[in-house]
């Protein structure tokens, strides 16, 4: 018997009202993602990938349908409880690198804030920056880093966080990789 899915979407729909009319970004998505699975969501710009991921992450309310994360109906929760769910169960990295980091923290602090509760946490944060080739940027704030450097730190922070669900919305867009248009959902 297969384990329960950690991410489940049933008949997920998202409309946006624009000046030129109603746009349907997501059309009736049914999806289950089990633990330990990597799911790629592929499509051209404007095909609804980011809208789908934002609904899964509890950031944008669906027009219709249901999202469950770890057995919890995300959209039955109030804003505070959704934020706690995100803090406990999932983390995401937006496609715009400027949306992913705290502007007042250095690259090292972005990781070391998570490291405080872990033994050898500061050493781990330094190790991550070294692995990324960003040790020389450890004391730089996001505004002093390139988009690719910011995105690399954001991805490292998301992976380091160790959430059950990791959502990466076009993670390579700021890295100059030609495979933009791919969103990933890791469990």
Legacy VTK file of the C-alpha trace (Angstrom):
# vtk DataFile Version 3.0
C-alpha trace
ASCII
DATASET POLYDATA
POINTS 187 float
0.000 0.000 0.000
1.407 3.381 -1.041
1.837 6.017 1.665
-0.482 9.017 1.718
0.667 11.826 -0.561
2.346 14.776 1.120
0.959 17.149 -1.556
-2.504 16.662 -3.000
-4.441 18.947 -5.346
-8.020 18.204 -6.381
-9.687 20.076 -9.274
-7.496 23.145 -8.678
-8.599 26.206 -10.690
-7.289 29.781 -10.693
-8.829 32.759 -12.518
-7.433 36.283 -12.646
-9.601 39.248 -13.542
-7.736 41.704 -15.758
-8.670 44.902 -17.561
-9.151 42.881 -20.755
-11.230 40.154 -19.105
-10.926 36.973 -17.077
-7.843 34.784 -17.536
-7.815 31.148 -16.462
-4.270 30.432 -15.246
-4.881 26.939 -13.834
-7.492 24.571 -15.255
-8.653 21.736 -13.006
-5.356 20.274 -11.802
-5.462 16.931 -10.000
-2.095 15.920 -8.565
-0.615 13.761 -5.830
3.037 13.868 -4.838
4.421 11.290 -2.436
7.316 11.567 -0.014
10.739 11.402 -1.657
9.465 12.417 -5.088
10.718 15.194 -7.348
8.072 16.606 -9.660
8.904 18.897 -12.576
6.201 21.246 -13.800
7.155 22.323 -17.301
5.579 24.849 -19.616
6.062 28.143 -21.393
5.804 31.515 -19.713
2.221 32.265 -18.753
1.105 28.629 -18.594
0.218 28.760 -14.874
3.254 27.097 -13.265
3.849 29.863 -10.719
0.124 30.195 -9.989
-0.069 26.470 -9.251
2.966 26.574 -6.958
1.723 29.666 -5.102
-1.596 27.908 -4.413
0.219 24.806 -3.172
2.379 27.005 -0.921
-0.698 28.682 0.550
0.177 32.091 -0.886
-2.591 32.525 -3.497
-6.140 31.289 -2.858
-7.504 29.037 -5.618
-10.711 30.048 -7.374
-11.875 26.449 -6.923
-10.452 23.149 -5.749
-8.508 21.898 -2.768
-4.846 21.744 -1.718
-3.641 19.473 1.071
-0.138 19.516 2.472
0.770 16.688 4.827
-2.940 15.868 5.199
-3.958 19.446 6.071
-6.421 21.369 3.889
-4.302 24.488 3.307
-7.160 26.798 2.376
-9.346 25.883 5.339
-6.719 27.565 7.547
-6.576 31.253 8.396
-3.574 33.336 7.313
-1.610 32.799 10.563
-2.107 29.038 10.540
-1.102 28.874 6.855
2.065 30.807 7.725
2.807 28.336 10.546
2.214 25.432 8.158
4.685 26.978 5.709
7.215 27.499 8.495
6.858 23.919 9.705
6.312 21.844 6.578
7.343 23.632 3.395
9.649 26.221 2.014
9.729 27.844 -1.383
12.081 29.811 -3.581
10.471 32.353 -5.915
11.723 32.880 -9.455
12.670 36.508 -8.714
15.837 36.373 -6.632
14.916 39.669 -4.949
11.901 37.956 -3.316
13.878 35.253 -1.541
16.262 36.851 0.925
16.042 39.224 3.861
17.615 42.483 2.670
19.038 43.335 6.112
20.966 40.032 6.470
24.290 39.064 4.946
24.664 35.831 2.954
26.129 34.115 6.034
23.314 35.390 8.243
20.680 34.096 5.784
21.892 30.583 6.627
23.148 31.059 10.185
19.720 32.218 11.405
18.563 28.686 10.631
21.756 27.238 12.056
21.320 28.542 15.603
19.211 25.580 16.627
21.611 23.037 15.132
24.895 21.781 16.585
27.788 23.178 14.513
25.276 25.373 12.707
27.693 28.231 11.970
30.181 25.809 10.478
27.392 24.306 8.334
26.383 27.741 7.048
29.998 28.461 6.109
30.277 25.038 4.462
27.192 25.740 2.313
28.585 29.080 1.154
31.890 27.380 0.356
30.153 24.678 -1.669
28.359 27.371 -3.655
31.600 29.235 -4.283
30.187 32.180 -2.333
32.404 32.249 0.733
33.846 35.545 -0.543
30.283 36.954 -0.411
29.499 35.770 3.123
29.403 39.320 4.549
27.557 40.857 1.600
23.908 41.869 1.765
21.630 40.821 -1.115
21.868 44.225 -2.817
25.623 43.661 -3.200
25.196 40.248 -4.849
24.232 39.331 -8.388
20.831 37.806 -9.091
22.441 34.388 -9.542
24.334 34.690 -6.252
21.145 35.687 -4.422
19.262 32.782 -5.998
22.041 30.346 -5.019
21.907 31.511 -1.391
18.100 31.263 -1.411
18.195 27.699 -2.748
20.861 26.737 -0.202
18.755 28.229 2.585
15.666 26.355 1.391
17.517 23.032 1.190
19.255 23.681 4.512
15.895 24.343 6.178
15.032 20.681 5.600
11.287 21.119 5.091
9.129 18.188 3.991
8.173 20.057 0.810
10.516 22.279 -1.198
9.010 24.398 -3.974
11.369 25.957 -6.510
9.706 28.305 -9.001
12.011 28.518 -12.026
15.066 28.237 -9.776
17.579 28.640 -12.590
16.052 31.768 -14.152
18.573 34.110 -12.465
21.477 31.713 -12.933
21.717 32.160 -16.692
20.755 28.527 -17.343
18.841 27.995 -20.576
16.336 25.575 -18.990
14.177 28.315 -17.484
10.498 27.464 -17.584
10.877 24.482 -15.262
9.435 24.554 -11.762
10.262 21.828 -9.257
8.435 20.352 -6.297
10.587 18.194 -4.013
9.261 16.086 -1.167
LINES 1 188
187 0 1 2 3 4 5 6 7 8 9 10 11 12 13 14 15 16 17 18 19 20 21 22 23 24 25 26 27 28 29 30 31 32 33 34 35 36 37 38 39 40 41 42 43 44 45 46 47 48 49 50 51 52 53 54 55 56 57 58 59 60 61 62 63 64 65 66 67 68 69 70 71 72 73 74 75 76 77 78 79 80 81 82 83 84 85 86 87 88 89 90 91 92 93 94 95 96 97 98 99 100 101 102 103 104 105 106 107 108 109 110 111 112 113 114 115 116 117 118 119 120 121 122 123 124 125 126 127 128 129 130 131 132 133 134 135 136 137 138 139 140 141 142 143 144 145 146 147 148 149 150 151 152 153 154 155 156 157 158 159 160 161 162 163 164 165 166 167 168 169 170 171 172 173 174 175 176 177 178 179 180 181 182 183 184 185 186
